[in-house]
Amino acid sequence: MKKYIYTVMLIILGITTSQAQRMLPKQKGLEVNVGVLSDDKIGNDYYVNIGMTVNGKNGNYQLWALEYTHQYHDYKNLRIPQETYTAEGGYSLFLLGDARKNIALNAAITGVVGYETINSGEAMLYDGAKILNEDNFIYGAGGRLAFETYLSDRFVLVLQGRTKVVWGTDMKQFRPSAGVGLRFNF
């Protein structure tokens, strides 16, 4: 029983003495995110994102990221892959959180540019069918709602819901997703 009491006391002591300054202006962070695309079907469609953040004032920050998205489209017994490579840049605004910034809710608006390829550029399928959608350069805007909590003074857990609206594509323009990430602040 003493073991449990000591453990709880150490946790409470660790929480109350952890008062490091967070979200310092001009502090940089490296963020890695993974998630699923929230399309009409949730399965093997995913994204991987790596980005950099630069903190501003009052919990706001700039966001710069590179992303790879992979999803499948079903055709008979074949799964046709669609891959998208994008670069994203924008600004995240602090909405809610505690005074020490242990937890925060942020909303971001971003610009998106990239390239998408369908079936690795191969238009003909095994049965003679032709894919009419072409590989394209895409551009658009994105939005993100992120719940962030500090795991330690340097590590931040990020839970996020995102969406992108892209033009220049033959595929869907509205692309929602949800994911989880980890940020390391330098």
Protein Blocks (a to p, Z undefined) as FASTA:
>chain_A
ZZmmmmmmmmmmmmmmmccdehiehiacddddddddddfbdcjbccdddddddddeehia
cddddddddddddehjaccddddddddddddddfbdcfkomaccddddddddddddehhh
pabdfkopacfbdcdddddddddddddddfblmbccdddddddddehiabdfbdcddddd
ddddZZ
